[in-house]
Amino acid sequence: MKILITGANGMLAHDLIAVLKERHKIIAYAREALDITARDHVYRSVRELSPDVVINCAAFTQVDRAEAEPEAALLVNGIGVQNLALACHDRGLPLCHISTDYVFDGEKRSPYSPFDKTRPVNVYGESKLAGEKYIQWLTNKFYVIRTSWLYGKGGNNFVSTILKLSEERPEIRVVKDQIGSPTSTVSLSHAVKNLIETGAYGIYHFTDKTDGGISWFDFAREIVKLSGHNTEIVPITTDEFPRPARRPRRSFLDTGLFSLVTGHKPEDWQKVLKNYLSA
Ligand SMILES: NC(=O)c1ccc[n+]([C@@H]2O[C@H](COP(=O)([O-])OP(=O)(O)OC[C@H]3O[C@@H](n4cnc5c(N)ncnc54)[C@H](OP(=O)(O)O)[C@@H]3O)[C@@H](O)[C@H]2O)c1
């Protein structure tokens, strides 16, 4: 397939391009080459390049900054996605889009299925939900993949922060009362590849495998253990670490539907993290 990837300088795109190019022809456009908020340019690019599928990795991803700049977040995560959905619909092309566990409020005690009711608790989540809605309203050929706690070589993330801090400090305080599942950009890239080869359009959840979710504290402890540092990880509560944007408390995503459709089962998060750190 010929695949157009937007947001090509981002963390996910870095690994997605590498994974997809083994089998597909990739046109990778960073913001400078294609700003997804520029409607005419989006239409023209999709028409002229004539890809078989568009994968959107472009996003406004600074969760705390979004609270102070809601219009900037909505412009990229809402209107930018609207532009892509319209342009893809115009050409009859599928759009693959990455979304987030932050479309949920985190109050559910069991895993979130793709059919659960959304209710974001921060501006970033609202803007990502706007993108999902535009896709569902404007096109019928789409793959929306919600994921969580992404880390990868192509960008700054929780793993790189903990590794850096553990070289500088004897102890790091990390929140223990927020639960979710980490996901490597390599795992997600393979998931995207498998899904876009199915033609089974819809909304899916994909994360690395945890049994019921882990806390940021658990995640940090494993990173430090596997990297051989002696830094002590100290558990704290969300209230002890106030941030501009509220976070969902429990955003454990059920990946069952994704596995049913693709036959691809997520790997254990500790194994994935170990591979990542030893690479
Ligand atoms: N990171 C996470 O923990 C996480 C969790 C769940 C879901 N997700 C979702 O996963 C996807 C990939 O995230 P990521 O971590 O790879 O994000 P990222 O590293 O922040 O990359 C996003 C890319 O989008 C580009 N971009 C921003 N505005 C643009 C525009 N108007 N037109 C074109 N490109 C634009 C950015 O360019 P600049 O560098 O020039 O700004 C950046 O290269 C996003 O949809 C995100 O919402 C992420």
Ligand as a Chemical Component Dictionary entry (heavy atoms), coordinates in Angstrom:
data_LIG
# 
_chem_comp.id                   LIG 
_chem_comp.type                 NON-POLYMER 
_chem_comp.pdbx_formal_charge   0 
_chem_comp.three_letter_code    LIG 
# 
loop_
_chem_comp_atom.comp_id 
_chem_comp_atom.atom_id 
_chem_comp_atom.alt_atom_id 
_chem_comp_atom.type_symbol 
_chem_comp_atom.charge 
_chem_comp_atom.model_Cartn_x 
_chem_comp_atom.model_Cartn_y 
_chem_comp_atom.model_Cartn_z 
_chem_comp_atom.pdbx_ordinal 
LIG N1  N1  N 0  2.328  10.299 24.222 1  
LIG C1  C1  C 0  1.388  9.616  24.882 2  
LIG O1  O1  O 0  1.568  9.212  26.046 3  
LIG C2  C2  C 0  0.094  9.283  24.200 4  
LIG C3  C3  C 0  -0.864 8.531  24.897 5  
LIG C4  C4  C 0  -2.071 8.222  24.254 6  
LIG C5  C5  C 0  -2.295 8.648  22.953 7  
LIG N2  N2  N 1  -1.352 9.390  22.319 8  
LIG C6  C6  C 0  -1.629 9.826  20.936 9  
LIG O2  O2  O 0  -0.684 9.188  20.090 10 
LIG C7  C7  C 0  -0.417 10.010 18.962 11 
LIG C8  C8  C 0  1.073  10.155 18.765 12 
LIG O3  O3  O 0  1.610  10.771 19.928 13 
LIG P1  P1  P 0  3.152  11.110 20.064 14 
LIG O4  O4  O 0  3.516  10.872 21.479 15 
LIG O5  O5  O -1 3.941  10.470 18.969 16 
LIG O6  O6  O 0  3.099  12.704 19.848 17 
LIG P2  P2  P 0  4.281  13.723 19.562 18 
LIG O7  O7  O 0  5.604  13.094 19.764 19 
LIG O8  O8  O 0  3.937  14.973 20.309 20 
LIG O9  O9  O 0  4.128  13.991 17.993 21 
LIG C9  C9  C 0  3.094  14.739 17.465 22 
LIG C10 C10 C 0  3.613  15.364 16.190 23 
LIG O10 O10 O 0  2.537  16.115 15.613 24 
LIG C11 C11 C 0  3.109  17.271 15.069 25 
LIG N3  N3  N 0  2.100  18.312 14.889 26 
LIG C12 C12 C 0  1.556  19.134 15.830 27 
LIG N4  N4  N 0  0.674  19.964 15.248 28 
LIG C13 C13 C 0  0.671  19.665 13.924 29 
LIG C14 C14 C 0  -0.031 20.162 12.821 30 
LIG N5  N5  N 0  -0.900 21.191 12.940 31 
LIG N6  N6  N 0  0.186  19.615 11.601 32 
LIG C15 C15 C 0  1.065  18.603 11.455 33 
LIG N7  N7  N 0  1.775  18.095 12.462 34 
LIG C16 C16 C 0  1.574  18.616 13.690 35 
LIG C17 C17 C 0  4.168  17.683 16.048 36 
LIG O11 O11 O 0  5.057  18.541 15.423 37 
LIG P3  P3  P 0  5.866  19.632 16.272 38 
LIG O12 O12 O 0  6.948  18.857 16.915 39 
LIG O13 O13 O 0  6.325  20.591 15.220 40 
LIG O14 O14 O 0  4.905  20.229 17.249 41 
LIG C18 C18 C 0  4.783  16.332 16.409 42 
LIG O15 O15 O 0  5.845  16.014 15.537 43 
LIG C19 C19 C 0  -1.170 11.322 19.223 44 
LIG O16 O16 O 0  -2.392 11.299 18.526 45 
LIG C20 C20 C 0  -1.437 11.307 20.706 46 
LIG O17 O17 O 0  -2.590 12.043 21.036 47 
LIG C21 C21 C 0  -0.170 9.715  22.898 48 
# 
loop_
_chem_comp_bond.comp_id 
_chem_comp_bond.atom_id_1 
_chem_comp_bond.atom_id_2 
_chem_comp_bond.value_order 
_chem_comp_bond.pdbx_ordinal 
LIG N1  C1  SING 1  
LIG C1  O1  DOUB 2  
LIG C1  C2  SING 3  
LIG C2  C3  SING 4  
LIG C2  C21 DOUB 5  
LIG C3  C4  DOUB 6  
LIG C4  C5  SING 7  
LIG C5  N2  DOUB 8  
LIG N2  C6  SING 9  
LIG N2  C21 SING 10 
LIG C6  O2  SING 11 
LIG C6  C20 SING 12 
LIG O2  C7  SING 13 
LIG C7  C8  SING 14 
LIG C7  C19 SING 15 
LIG C8  O3  SING 16 
LIG O3  P1  SING 17 
LIG P1  O4  DOUB 18 
LIG P1  O5  SING 19 
LIG P1  O6  SING 20 
LIG O6  P2  SING 21 
LIG P2  O7  DOUB 22 
LIG P2  O8  SING 23 
LIG P2  O9  SING 24 
LIG O9  C9  SING 25 
LIG C9  C10 SING 26 
LIG C10 O10 SING 27 
LIG C10 C18 SING 28 
LIG O10 C11 SING 29 
LIG C11 N3  SING 30 
LIG C11 C17 SING 31 
LIG N3  C12 SING 32 
LIG N3  C16 SING 33 
LIG C12 N4  DOUB 34 
LIG N4  C13 SING 35 
LIG C13 C14 SING 36 
LIG C13 C16 DOUB 37 
LIG C14 N5  SING 38 
LIG C14 N6  DOUB 39 
LIG N6  C15 SING 40 
LIG C15 N7  DOUB 41 
LIG N7  C16 SING 42 
LIG C17 O11 SING 43 
LIG C17 C18 SING 44 
LIG O11 P3  SING 45 
LIG P3  O12 DOUB 46 
LIG P3  O13 SING 47 
LIG P3  O14 SING 48 
LIG C18 O15 SING 49 
LIG C19 O16 SING 50 
LIG C19 C20 SING 51 
LIG C20 O17 SING 52 
# 
